[in-house]
Amino acid sequence: MANLKQIRKHIASVQNTGKITKAMKMVAVSKLRKSQTAVVATRPYVNALVNTIEHIILKSDETQHPLLRRPESMKKVALIVVSGDKGLCGAYNHNIVKSARKFVEERRGELETIKLYFVGRKAYEATRHIEGIDRTLVADGWERPVSEVALELSKSLCESFEQGEIDEVFILYTVFKSAIQQSVVLDAVLPMQSILTNVDADGNACLGTEEQKTIEETPFIYEPSQTEILDALLPRAVMVHIQRSLLEGCASENGARMTAMDNASKNAVEMINRLTLQFNRARQSAITTELIEVVSGAEAL
């Protein structure tokens, strides 16, 4: 039977761990509410912005915007990887790293260059052994505002795309569905046809007949001009798309951490109950042994 002092020490250790996991769960719940609110608020804005751009393209004579043109060759790819900067969030970081490695291995043979941009240190550190890729840590976790990180990434990637340094841009992140359900998604960011669902590979709008007829008959007035509006909205659409993906990843991380810490707290309670039962049995056994020794000594006298 285990020593009573050791069991008591083990119980105290598990109790302290349980307090920590419970506190981390409460912090994750608070952060999850904020990030979930931001995600829900961003989705309608992204849809409205995309629809506006599609309508302008349909009414515009100028469809060959640099961000709408598809390069002749797709040999230079950039991948934005959104992960966490801390652990204790279940399989959240592992799933992202696994998907990033799979992307690199599957496309390494057909590409000239692969550039990885990391938001979150965990995936950055986990991929340091992959050879033949250019890795950049853009942001170490969520200390910086998401909008600031998204703006920095979108500016850099749009410039590289227009200059021909990058042919395609993807973003790997986790879509938030609920606190207990998240899924890793690979989205295309550039060229812009990947975001504009109703624009074909040539940069022309391809809306449904009824919707297209409605737009053509609506007397929109564009000021200062359609081209200048597209020059402003297309880079912004890239930025907003990246920002939404970052917010989804942040909410998913907090949801995964909340679930993991909740399970850890429940396991701590179960372990404390099991150790307490073990402690009581050990103490009862020790008392019984002492009583037997006393009775045996009395009989010997």
Backbone bond lengths (Angstrom), bond angles and torsions (degrees), N, CA, C in turn:
res aa  C-N    CA-C-N  psi(-1)  N-CA   C-N-CA  omega(-1)  CA-C   N-CA-C  phi
1 M - - - 1.465 - - 1.528 108.97 -
2 A 1.306 116.31 137.50 1.460 121.19 -177.08 1.522 111.13 -62.87
3 N 1.299 115.08 151.69 1.458 121.52 178.85 1.523 110.64 -64.89
4 L 1.336 118.04 135.85 1.464 122.21 -177.84 1.523 111.89 -60.49
5 K 1.308 115.88 -39.05 1.467 119.83 -178.99 1.527 111.04 -64.79
6 Q 1.328 116.39 -39.65 1.467 120.46 179.16 1.531 111.27 -66.22
7 I 1.345 116.04 -41.26 1.464 119.52 179.54 1.522 110.46 -65.45
8 R 1.342 116.81 -42.76 1.466 120.72 179.28 1.528 110.63 -61.67
9 K 1.330 115.97 -39.77 1.465 120.86 178.36 1.531 110.72 -66.19
10 H 1.337 116.19 -39.87 1.464 121.07 178.60 1.530 110.71 -63.80
11 I 1.331 116.72 -42.01 1.467 120.72 178.73 1.525 110.91 -61.65
12 A 1.328 116.71 -43.99 1.470 120.65 179.47 1.526 111.18 -62.73
13 S 1.339 116.08 -38.52 1.466 120.33 179.48 1.528 111.19 -65.37
14 V 1.330 116.84 -43.85 1.466 120.81 179.47 1.524 110.58 -66.35
15 Q 1.334 117.01 -37.00 1.468 120.32 177.98 1.527 111.15 -62.28
16 N 1.328 116.51 -42.74 1.470 120.24 178.00 1.530 111.19 -64.16
17 T 1.331 116.40 -42.13 1.465 120.20 177.54 1.520 110.93 -62.56
18 G 1.336 116.35 -40.72 1.462 120.76 178.49 1.517 112.44 -61.87
19 K 1.332 116.58 -37.62 1.469 120.11 177.50 1.527 110.80 -64.33
20 I 1.334 115.99 -39.84 1.472 120.41 -179.95 1.527 110.60 -66.09
21 T 1.339 116.59 -47.43 1.466 119.60 -178.54 1.530 111.23 -64.76
22 K 1.319 116.93 -35.26 1.465 119.92 178.16 1.523 110.84 -66.81
23 A 1.350 115.91 -41.00 1.467 119.74 177.99 1.525 110.88 -65.20
24 M 1.344 116.90 -41.59 1.465 120.45 178.82 1.523 111.07 -64.66
25 K 1.315 116.81 -35.15 1.459 120.23 177.21 1.528 110.51 -63.51
26 M 1.338 117.37 -43.78 1.460 120.90 -179.32 1.526 111.19 -64.35
27 V 1.340 116.37 -39.28 1.469 120.17 177.28 1.529 110.16 -64.59
28 A 1.338 116.41 -42.87 1.466 120.60 179.33 1.524 111.37 -63.66
29 V 1.328 117.14 -37.09 1.467 120.86 178.11 1.523 110.45 -62.35
30 S 1.344 116.12 -43.89 1.465 120.39 179.84 1.525 111.28 -63.50
31 K 1.336 116.63 -45.38 1.464 120.50 179.57 1.525 111.32 -67.06
32 L 1.327 116.10 -35.88 1.461 120.03 -179.64 1.520 111.16 -62.99
33 R 1.314 117.20 -40.99 1.465 120.60 179.78 1.524 110.90 -60.98
34 K 1.333 116.18 -43.25 1.462 119.99 -179.74 1.531 111.34 -66.48
35 S 1.331 116.25 -48.20 1.466 119.50 -177.80 1.525 111.46 -68.46
36 Q 1.328 117.35 -34.70 1.463 120.52 178.15 1.522 110.83 -65.61
37 T 1.332 116.14 -40.34 1.466 120.21 176.87 1.524 110.96 -61.99
38 A 1.339 116.10 -41.44 1.467 120.38 179.33 1.524 111.40 -64.98
39 V 1.332 117.37 -40.58 1.468 121.27 179.41 1.520 110.89 -63.04
40 V 1.318 115.92 -47.65 1.469 120.71 -178.60 1.525 110.86 -62.65
41 A 1.334 117.00 -37.62 1.463 120.66 -179.19 1.527 112.08 -72.98
42 T 1.329 117.68 -28.00 1.465 121.45 -176.12 1.522 112.44 -78.93
43 R 1.306 118.08 -35.63 1.468 121.64 -174.23 1.530 113.30 -56.23
44 P 1.338 120.66 -48.72 1.475 119.61 178.71 1.524 112.81 -62.82
45 Y 1.339 116.62 -35.57 1.465 120.28 179.76 1.525 110.44 -64.63
46 V 1.334 116.50 -43.06 1.466 120.43 179.27 1.523 110.28 -61.55
47 N 1.323 116.86 -45.29 1.470 120.72 -179.76 1.529 111.74 -62.57
48 A 1.338 116.26 -42.35 1.464 120.04 -179.93 1.527 111.20 -65.87
49 L 1.328 116.79 -40.01 1.463 120.97 179.34 1.525 110.68 -64.39
50 V 1.324 116.70 -44.14 1.465 120.87 179.18 1.526 110.77 -62.72
51 N 1.318 116.76 -43.78 1.470 120.30 179.07 1.525 111.56 -62.30
52 T 1.328 116.78 -39.90 1.466 120.95 178.99 1.524 111.05 -62.18
53 I 1.329 116.16 -44.20 1.464 120.46 179.70 1.525 110.59 -63.84
54 E 1.318 116.72 -42.58 1.466 120.24 179.44 1.524 111.30 -62.29
55 H 1.324 116.94 -39.61 1.465 120.81 178.64 1.528 111.00 -65.30
56 I 1.332 116.43 -40.77 1.469 119.96 179.61 1.525 110.26 -65.38
57 I 1.332 116.76 -41.52 1.463 120.23 179.52 1.526 110.67 -62.33
58 L 1.316 116.68 -39.15 1.461 120.35 179.23 1.522 111.68 -64.18
59 K 1.326 117.19 -36.55 1.463 121.52 -178.13 1.526 112.82 -89.77
60 S 1.341 116.08 -7.66 1.455 119.32 -173.42 1.520 111.03 -97.07
61 D 1.327 115.16 148.40 1.460 121.29 174.55 1.522 111.01 -85.95
62 E 1.319 115.77 -19.23 1.463 121.46 -177.33 1.528 109.27 -100.02
63 T 1.340 116.67 100.53 1.464 120.54 -178.89 1.528 112.90 -111.49
64 Q 1.332 116.70 -3.46 1.452 119.26 -176.41 1.528 111.83 -93.69
65 H 1.296 116.32 52.43 1.463 120.37 175.12 1.529 108.58 -70.21
66 P 1.339 118.08 143.47 1.474 120.34 -178.35 1.526 113.78 -53.46
67 L 1.327 117.36 -35.22 1.463 120.06 -178.61 1.522 112.71 -78.56
68 L 1.345 116.76 -11.29 1.462 121.11 178.59 1.524 112.40 -95.82
69 R 1.322 117.13 -18.24 1.460 120.40 -176.93 1.522 110.73 -78.02
70 R 1.294 115.09 137.19 1.462 120.92 178.05 1.528 108.84 -94.47
71 P 1.344 118.80 123.17 1.469 121.06 -179.08 1.524 111.53 -59.79
72 E 1.329 115.62 152.36 1.465 120.08 -179.23 1.527 111.13 -66.53
73 S 1.314 116.84 -38.37 1.469 120.84 178.48 1.526 109.50 -117.08
74 M 1.327 115.33 147.07 1.463 121.12 179.27 1.526 108.48 -117.12
75 K 1.331 115.44 70.85 1.456 120.45 -174.63 1.530 113.14 -110.46
76 K 1.332 116.94 -12.99 1.473 120.45 -177.76 1.525 108.53 -122.73
77 V 1.327 115.42 113.15 1.463 121.19 -172.14 1.522 110.39 -121.74
78 A 1.332 114.77 141.13 1.466 121.75 173.24 1.527 108.64 -116.81
79 L 1.323 116.07 139.59 1.464 121.71 -179.86 1.524 109.24 -128.22
80 I 1.336 115.81 122.29 1.466 121.29 173.83 1.522 107.74 -90.54
81 V 1.328 116.64 124.21 1.468 121.89 -178.31 1.526 108.62 -111.98
82 V 1.318 116.14 118.49 1.468 121.84 -177.66 1.524 108.61 -104.10
83 S 1.324 116.38 113.94 1.465 121.54 178.32 1.521 108.84 -134.98
84 G 1.323 116.67 -170.26 1.457 121.14 178.25 1.516 111.32 -98.64
85 D 1.310 116.33 167.47 1.459 121.28 175.66 1.522 111.24 -103.24
86 K 1.334 116.88 -3.37 1.465 122.00 179.75 1.519 108.94 -134.24
87 G 1.327 115.05 162.31 1.451 121.13 177.94 1.519 111.61 -95.20
88 L 1.339 115.41 -148.95 1.465 122.52 179.79 1.531 111.55 56.81
89 C 1.326 116.05 40.70 1.468 120.32 178.18 1.527 110.39 -135.23
90 G 1.326 115.18 38.52 1.454 119.86 177.31 1.521 112.30 66.30
91 A 1.327 116.04 -137.74 1.466 121.50 -176.90 1.526 112.35 -94.06
92 Y 1.328 117.46 15.08 1.470 121.07 -175.12 1.532 111.39 -57.16
93 N 1.316 117.37 -56.97 1.466 120.52 -177.80 1.528 111.51 -68.35
94 H 1.324 116.91 -37.61 1.469 120.73 -179.56 1.527 110.84 -60.41
95 N 1.312 117.58 -43.34 1.470 121.05 -178.60 1.528 111.58 -64.89
96 I 1.335 116.84 -39.02 1.468 120.70 178.04 1.525 110.67 -65.13
97 V 1.329 116.33 -47.08 1.465 120.84 -179.26 1.524 110.37 -62.70
98 K 1.306 117.17 -41.99 1.464 121.81 178.80 1.524 111.09 -60.21
99 S 1.330 117.13 -43.31 1.466 121.17 179.78 1.525 111.40 -68.77
100 A 1.332 117.27 -37.45 1.467 120.80 178.51 1.527 110.84 -64.54
101 R 1.314 116.62 -44.30 1.464 120.26 178.13 1.528 111.04 -63.32
102 K 1.310 116.75 -40.30 1.464 121.23 178.80 1.523 110.71 -62.69
103 F 1.337 117.21 -41.79 1.464 121.74 178.59 1.524 110.39 -60.68
104 V 1.328 116.48 -46.71 1.463 120.77 -178.36 1.525 110.66 -64.30
105 E 1.325 117.52 -45.83 1.465 120.98 -177.12 1.526 111.87 -66.00
106 E 1.324 117.20 -38.21 1.463 120.27 -177.95 1.519 112.80 -72.09
107 R 1.334 117.23 -30.97 1.464 119.54 -173.44 1.525 113.43 -110.39
108 R 1.316 117.14 0.88 1.460 119.88 -177.39 1.520 111.77 -60.48
109 G 1.326 117.76 -41.52 1.458 120.91 -175.01 1.513 114.43 -69.46
110 E 1.323 118.46 -27.57 1.464 121.48 -175.50 1.521 113.39 -97.49
111 L 1.330 118.19 -3.88 1.461 121.55 -175.43 1.517 111.66 -114.19
112 E 1.331 115.16 151.36 1.459 120.68 175.32 1.523 110.79 -82.38
113 T 1.321 116.60 -45.72 1.467 120.70 -179.27 1.528 109.99 -137.58
114 I 1.334 115.35 146.09 1.461 122.47 173.95 1.525 107.47 -129.50
115 K 1.320 115.55 121.21 1.460 120.91 177.88 1.526 109.06 -112.06
116 L 1.315 115.96 129.01 1.459 121.20 179.01 1.526 109.55 -111.04
117 Y 1.322 115.87 127.62 1.465 122.72 176.50 1.528 107.82 -112.59
118 F 1.323 116.68 121.34 1.461 121.02 -172.91 1.522 111.40 -106.40
119 V 1.324 114.92 132.06 1.459 122.10 168.04 1.525 105.33 -113.48
120 G 1.320 116.42 102.00 1.461 121.25 -173.02 1.518 110.51 116.61
121 R 1.327 116.82 128.98 1.461 121.26 -173.02 1.531 113.67 -75.90
122 K 1.315 118.20 -26.84 1.462 120.27 -174.14 1.527 112.23 -59.94
123 A 1.311 117.68 -48.69 1.467 120.51 179.54 1.525 110.91 -69.07
124 Y 1.328 116.64 -34.60 1.469 121.00 178.77 1.527 110.42 -61.30
125 E 1.324 116.87 -45.46 1.462 120.77 -179.36 1.526 111.58 -71.03
126 A 1.326 116.94 -34.59 1.467 120.28 -176.39 1.524 112.84 -73.62
127 T 1.329 117.98 -18.12 1.472 121.13 -178.12 1.527 112.37 -106.88
128 R 1.317 116.69 15.11 1.472 118.88 -175.81 1.530 112.47 -68.97
129 H 1.330 117.84 -18.97 1.465 120.55 -178.73 1.531 112.82 -89.33
130 I 1.331 117.35 -5.67 1.470 119.47 178.86 1.527 109.12 -75.79
131 E 1.306 117.11 124.53 1.461 121.74 -176.67 1.526 111.12 -94.16
132 G 1.323 115.02 155.53 1.456 121.02 173.55 1.510 115.45 81.80
133 I 1.333 118.16 16.64 1.462 121.09 178.42 1.523 109.25 -129.80
134 D 1.321 114.81 154.32 1.463 121.98 177.90 1.527 108.15 -98.89
135 R 1.337 117.29 117.46 1.467 121.21 -176.15 1.527 110.26 -111.13
136 T 1.339 115.64 137.58 1.464 121.88 178.55 1.522 109.15 -135.91
137 L 1.331 116.46 127.35 1.466 121.26 175.60 1.526 107.94 -90.99
138 V 1.317 116.39 105.49 1.464 121.73 -176.85 1.516 111.29 -78.28
139 A 1.319 116.80 -45.50 1.465 121.70 -178.13 1.518 109.15 -144.83
140 D 1.319 115.76 134.83 1.460 121.87 179.33 1.524 108.63 -91.52
141 G 1.337 115.78 82.57 1.463 119.41 179.23 1.515 112.14 84.70
142 W 1.329 115.23 -152.13 1.459 121.60 -171.27 1.523 111.98 -112.13
143 E 1.342 117.18 27.29 1.461 119.61 179.09 1.531 110.95 -70.71
144 R 1.329 116.28 -37.59 1.464 120.50 178.03 1.520 110.09 -83.63
145 P 1.341 117.67 151.51 1.472 119.83 176.42 1.524 111.14 -59.25
146 V 1.316 116.17 139.57 1.466 121.29 -178.09 1.523 110.77 -61.02
147 S 1.327 116.97 -39.35 1.466 120.50 -179.72 1.526 111.43 -62.54
148 E 1.323 116.38 -36.90 1.468 120.57 179.48 1.521 111.03 -66.83
149 V 1.323 117.10 -43.82 1.467 121.47 178.60 1.526 110.51 -64.55
150 A 1.331 116.77 -43.49 1.469 121.04 179.95 1.522 111.34 -63.26
151 L 1.326 117.33 -40.88 1.466 121.09 179.51 1.522 110.78 -65.07
152 E 1.327 116.60 -43.14 1.465 120.58 178.88 1.528 111.11 -61.59
153 L 1.319 116.45 -45.75 1.467 120.56 179.95 1.523 111.93 -64.85
154 S 1.325 116.74 -45.89 1.468 120.21 -176.44 1.524 111.28 -64.32
155 K 1.325 117.93 -42.26 1.467 120.83 178.54 1.522 111.06 -60.64
156 S 1.330 115.72 -49.11 1.459 120.45 -177.66 1.525 111.71 -63.27
157 L 1.324 117.05 -44.61 1.465 120.94 -176.47 1.524 112.03 -72.58
158 C 1.331 117.69 -37.49 1.468 120.14 177.78 1.524 110.91 -64.74
159 E 1.326 117.04 -41.44 1.463 120.70 177.58 1.529 110.70 -63.10
160 S 1.328 116.40 -45.27 1.468 120.19 179.51 1.521 111.18 -63.82
161 F 1.333 116.82 -37.22 1.466 120.91 179.78 1.521 111.07 -67.87
162 E 1.323 117.37 -44.00 1.464 121.02 -179.42 1.521 111.67 -67.22
163 Q 1.336 116.97 -31.16 1.461 120.79 -179.76 1.527 112.64 -85.59
164 G 1.322 117.11 -2.29 1.458 120.56 178.06 1.513 114.60 83.20
165 E 1.333 117.62 9.18 1.464 120.48 178.97 1.527 111.51 -76.92
166 I 1.333 116.52 -23.29 1.464 122.76 178.79 1.526 108.06 -133.52
167 D 1.330 116.46 136.25 1.467 121.06 179.59 1.526 112.59 -97.98
168 E 1.316 116.42 -31.84 1.464 121.51 -179.49 1.520 109.94 -142.17
169 V 1.322 115.67 148.58 1.465 121.54 175.91 1.521 108.33 -130.83
170 F 1.325 115.27 129.94 1.464 121.61 176.46 1.525 109.14 -122.93
171 I 1.315 115.74 159.92 1.460 120.64 174.64 1.521 108.43 -131.85
172 L 1.326 115.56 129.97 1.462 122.76 -179.36 1.524 108.20 -109.23
173 Y 1.299 116.51 116.74 1.468 120.51 -177.02 1.519 109.86 -149.40
174 T 1.317 116.41 178.39 1.463 122.07 -179.10 1.519 109.47 -111.01
175 V 1.323 115.88 121.68 1.464 121.08 179.13 1.523 109.25 -77.98
176 F 1.328 115.40 131.05 1.464 120.25 178.99 1.523 109.49 -86.64
177 K 1.327 116.03 119.01 1.462 121.99 175.08 1.523 111.07 -107.71
178 S 1.322 115.63 -43.83 1.459 121.42 175.37 1.523 107.56 -161.15
179 A 1.320 116.62 177.39 1.460 120.34 -178.44 1.524 111.87 -64.42
180 I 1.326 116.89 -24.26 1.459 120.21 -177.99 1.523 112.33 -111.42
181 Q 1.317 117.58 2.12 1.464 120.39 -178.21 1.521 110.58 -137.49
182 Q 1.337 115.24 114.27 1.454 122.19 173.88 1.526 107.89 -136.81
183 S 1.312 116.86 152.16 1.465 120.38 -179.63 1.523 109.92 -138.75
184 V 1.328 115.37 139.46 1.464 121.62 179.71 1.524 109.27 -76.48
185 V 1.333 115.86 133.28 1.469 121.80 -176.29 1.527 109.27 -131.11
186 L 1.329 115.67 140.17 1.465 121.98 173.88 1.519 107.58 -109.98
187 D 1.339 116.47 112.69 1.463 121.96 -179.26 1.525 110.10 -110.73
188 A 1.317 116.36 143.74 1.461 121.22 172.55 1.524 109.17 -84.97
189 V 1.322 116.82 139.76 1.467 122.48 -178.91 1.524 111.11 -111.50
190 L 1.310 117.34 -48.03 1.459 123.15 178.08 1.518 108.82 -130.43
191 P 1.357 117.92 143.93 1.468 127.87 -1.61 1.521 112.51 -65.37
192 M 1.339 115.48 166.26 1.456 121.80 -168.61 1.525 114.53 -67.09
193 Q 1.348 118.37 -15.24 1.464 119.16 179.08 1.521 111.56 -59.20
194 S 1.340 116.39 -25.15 1.456 120.19 -179.48 1.519 111.90 -69.34
195 I 1.336 117.29 -28.01 1.464 121.77 178.88 1.514 110.60 -90.78
196 L 1.340 116.30 -40.74 1.465 121.26 -179.10 1.519 108.43 -84.47
197 T 1.296 116.89 99.95 1.466 121.68 -172.70 1.520 112.96 -67.81
198 N 1.330 117.92 -21.62 1.467 121.21 -177.44 1.524 112.42 -109.60
199 V 1.340 115.81 28.86 1.461 121.16 176.91 1.521 107.86 -125.42
200 D 1.355 116.19 130.71 1.458 119.48 -175.78 1.523 111.19 -83.52
201 A 1.340 115.88 -176.49 1.460 121.47 -175.47 1.520 113.17 -65.87
202 D 1.339 117.93 -19.67 1.461 121.46 178.91 1.522 112.87 -90.97
203 G 1.335 116.71 1.29 1.458 120.01 179.99 1.506 113.72 85.78
204 N 1.330 117.90 15.43 1.460 121.59 179.74 1.525 110.52 -102.29
205 A 1.337 115.61 145.00 1.461 120.16 178.87 1.518 109.84 -70.94
206 C 1.333 116.03 140.48 1.467 121.04 179.60 1.525 109.03 -134.69
207 L 1.326 115.54 57.35 1.454 121.52 -179.52 1.521 110.49 -75.38
208 G 1.323 115.43 168.35 1.454 120.48 176.65 1.520 110.70 -65.78
209 T 1.308 116.73 160.19 1.465 121.66 -174.88 1.519 112.27 -57.62
210 E 1.322 117.77 -50.37 1.462 121.38 -177.22 1.521 111.12 -64.94
211 E 1.337 115.91 -45.33 1.464 119.43 -179.42 1.519 110.66 -65.30
212 Q 1.326 116.86 -41.93 1.460 120.63 179.44 1.527 110.94 -63.40
213 K 1.313 116.82 -40.84 1.463 120.94 179.04 1.520 110.96 -64.01
214 T 1.335 116.46 -40.50 1.469 120.65 179.38 1.518 110.89 -63.16
215 I 1.339 116.25 -43.22 1.464 120.22 -179.32 1.522 110.85 -66.51
216 E 1.347 116.34 -41.59 1.460 119.82 -178.32 1.523 111.63 -65.00
217 E 1.326 116.61 -32.51 1.461 120.29 -178.62 1.526 112.76 -84.64
218 T 1.331 117.33 -13.41 1.467 120.62 -179.15 1.523 109.40 -83.05
219 P 1.327 118.27 125.02 1.477 120.96 -176.96 1.529 112.17 -80.81
220 F 1.339 116.92 76.40 1.457 120.20 177.10 1.526 109.80 -71.22
221 I 1.321 115.44 145.06 1.465 121.83 174.46 1.523 107.33 -116.83
222 Y 1.342 116.60 121.16 1.458 121.18 -178.03 1.522 109.33 -108.11
223 E 1.306 116.14 124.59 1.460 121.27 176.25 1.524 108.59 -132.93
224 P 1.334 118.35 135.61 1.466 127.30 3.21 1.529 113.49 -74.89
225 S 1.362 118.30 -34.91 1.465 120.73 175.86 1.524 107.87 -162.71
226 Q 1.330 115.24 163.63 1.459 119.50 -179.44 1.528 111.32 -63.32
227 T 1.328 115.78 -40.99 1.465 119.82 -178.71 1.518 111.43 -63.85
228 E 1.332 116.96 -44.86 1.464 120.45 -179.71 1.526 111.49 -66.03
229 I 1.327 116.47 -35.11 1.467 119.65 177.62 1.523 110.17 -66.30
230 L 1.340 116.51 -42.46 1.460 119.83 177.60 1.523 111.31 -63.80
231 D 1.341 116.29 -38.50 1.464 120.09 177.77 1.524 111.59 -58.77
232 A 1.325 116.33 -31.52 1.465 120.47 -179.80 1.526 112.27 -87.26
233 L 1.341 116.76 -38.76 1.465 120.07 -172.61 1.528 113.84 -81.49
234 L 1.327 117.62 -35.15 1.463 119.22 -176.81 1.532 112.39 -63.48
235 P 1.352 119.70 -49.51 1.470 118.34 175.19 1.525 112.33 -61.49
236 R 1.322 115.98 -34.37 1.467 118.81 178.61 1.531 110.80 -66.98
237 A 1.322 116.69 -36.33 1.466 119.82 177.73 1.526 110.97 -63.28
238 V 1.329 116.17 -38.60 1.465 119.95 176.33 1.524 110.17 -63.50
239 M 1.340 116.06 -45.66 1.458 120.77 179.84 1.525 111.92 -61.35
240 V 1.332 116.25 -44.71 1.467 120.58 -178.56 1.524 110.75 -67.11
241 H 1.330 116.85 -36.91 1.465 120.40 177.88 1.529 110.48 -62.88
242 I 1.326 116.53 -43.66 1.467 120.52 177.58 1.522 110.42 -66.11
243 Q 1.338 116.65 -42.41 1.462 120.63 -179.86 1.530 111.10 -61.20
244 R 1.322 116.54 -43.41 1.469 119.50 178.97 1.527 110.69 -62.44
245 S 1.323 116.81 -40.32 1.466 120.38 179.27 1.525 111.22 -64.45
246 L 1.338 116.43 -39.23 1.466 120.07 177.56 1.525 110.90 -64.73
247 L 1.324 116.66 -41.80 1.468 120.30 178.70 1.526 110.93 -64.77
248 E 1.326 116.53 -39.12 1.467 120.33 176.67 1.533 110.02 -61.32
249 G 1.333 115.71 -43.39 1.460 119.59 179.41 1.512 112.53 -64.83
250 C 1.336 116.64 -40.40 1.465 121.16 178.72 1.523 110.62 -63.20
251 A 1.323 116.84 -45.81 1.466 120.72 179.07 1.528 110.76 -63.97
252 S 1.323 116.98 -39.27 1.466 120.59 179.76 1.522 111.08 -65.52
253 E 1.335 116.47 -40.65 1.467 119.60 178.71 1.525 111.00 -63.03
254 N 1.323 116.78 -45.61 1.466 120.06 179.86 1.527 111.30 -65.36
255 G 1.334 116.58 -38.25 1.457 119.63 176.97 1.521 111.86 -64.86
256 A 1.338 116.21 -42.92 1.464 120.20 178.85 1.523 111.17 -65.37
257 R 1.338 116.81 -39.89 1.469 119.71 179.01 1.526 111.17 -67.42
258 M 1.323 117.20 -40.00 1.462 120.19 178.33 1.526 110.52 -60.90
259 T 1.328 116.56 -44.63 1.465 120.66 179.60 1.523 111.34 -65.19
260 A 1.342 116.36 -43.27 1.463 120.33 -179.38 1.523 111.56 -63.90
261 M 1.330 116.76 -43.32 1.464 120.13 -179.76 1.524 111.85 -70.69
262 D 1.325 116.99 -31.39 1.465 120.01 175.72 1.527 110.20 -65.75
263 N 1.320 116.47 -43.64 1.466 120.09 177.10 1.523 111.34 -64.82
264 A 1.343 116.29 -38.91 1.463 119.84 179.08 1.527 111.08 -65.19
265 S 1.323 116.88 -39.74 1.468 120.54 178.45 1.527 110.94 -64.44
266 K 1.328 116.90 -41.47 1.471 120.39 177.92 1.526 110.70 -64.79
267 N 1.329 116.44 -40.32 1.467 119.93 178.00 1.522 111.32 -64.68
268 A 1.340 116.24 -36.08 1.465 119.96 178.22 1.526 110.82 -63.93
269 V 1.321 116.88 -42.36 1.472 120.62 178.28 1.525 110.42 -62.60
270 E 1.325 116.72 -44.50 1.467 120.26 179.30 1.525 111.13 -63.02
271 M 1.329 116.70 -40.11 1.456 120.05 -179.96 1.521 111.20 -67.86
272 I 1.335 116.90 -39.02 1.467 120.32 177.93 1.525 110.30 -62.83
273 N 1.313 117.19 -42.70 1.473 120.50 177.98 1.524 111.18 -62.15
274 R 1.328 115.86 -41.70 1.460 119.85 -179.55 1.533 110.90 -67.47
275 L 1.333 116.50 -41.68 1.463 120.35 178.98 1.528 111.27 -68.35
276 T 1.333 116.67 -36.27 1.467 119.87 177.97 1.521 110.71 -63.56
277 L 1.324 116.39 -42.20 1.462 120.41 176.85 1.523 110.72 -62.98
278 Q 1.329 115.60 -41.77 1.461 120.10 178.04 1.525 110.66 -64.01
279 F 1.336 116.10 -40.10 1.465 120.83 178.78 1.528 110.97 -63.33
280 N 1.324 117.01 -45.01 1.469 120.73 -179.63 1.524 111.32 -63.80
281 R 1.326 116.40 -39.43 1.460 119.46 178.04 1.525 111.05 -65.38
282 A 1.338 115.22 -42.15 1.465 118.83 179.42 1.525 110.95 -64.49
283 R 1.331 116.75 -41.27 1.465 120.02 179.00 1.526 110.79 -66.01
284 Q 1.330 116.44 -41.87 1.463 120.09 178.60 1.527 110.68 -62.82
285 S 1.323 116.19 -40.54 1.458 120.43 178.58 1.521 110.95 -63.98
286 A 1.353 115.86 -40.49 1.465 119.32 179.50 1.523 111.10 -65.60
287 I 1.337 117.08 -41.55 1.469 120.97 179.03 1.524 110.54 -64.49
288 T 1.327 116.64 -42.87 1.468 120.62 178.91 1.519 110.93 -61.72
289 T 1.322 116.04 -42.03 1.468 120.21 178.76 1.522 110.92 -62.29
290 E 1.346 116.88 -43.00 1.463 120.34 179.18 1.528 111.48 -63.72
291 L 1.350 117.05 -41.09 1.467 120.58 178.80 1.526 111.15 -63.32
292 I 1.319 116.52 -41.85 1.462 120.26 178.50 1.520 110.45 -61.66
293 E 1.339 115.99 -41.07 1.463 119.63 179.76 1.523 110.89 -64.95
294 V 1.357 117.00 -40.13 1.469 120.30 179.50 1.529 110.63 -64.97
295 V 1.348 115.42 -46.61 1.472 119.48 -180.00 1.523 110.80 -62.88
296 S 1.319 116.16 -41.73 1.464 119.69 179.62 1.515 110.92 -63.21
297 G 1.337 116.71 -39.35 1.462 120.07 178.31 1.514 112.03 -65.94
298 A 1.361 115.62 -39.70 1.474 119.26 179.72 1.518 110.87 -65.38
299 E 1.334 117.25 -40.42 1.458 120.26 179.00 1.517 111.69 -66.41
300 A 1.313 116.10 -32.99 1.469 119.54 179.49 1.520 111.37 -66.70
301 L 1.343 115.88 -31.55 1.455 119.00 178.33 1.531 110.56 -74.50
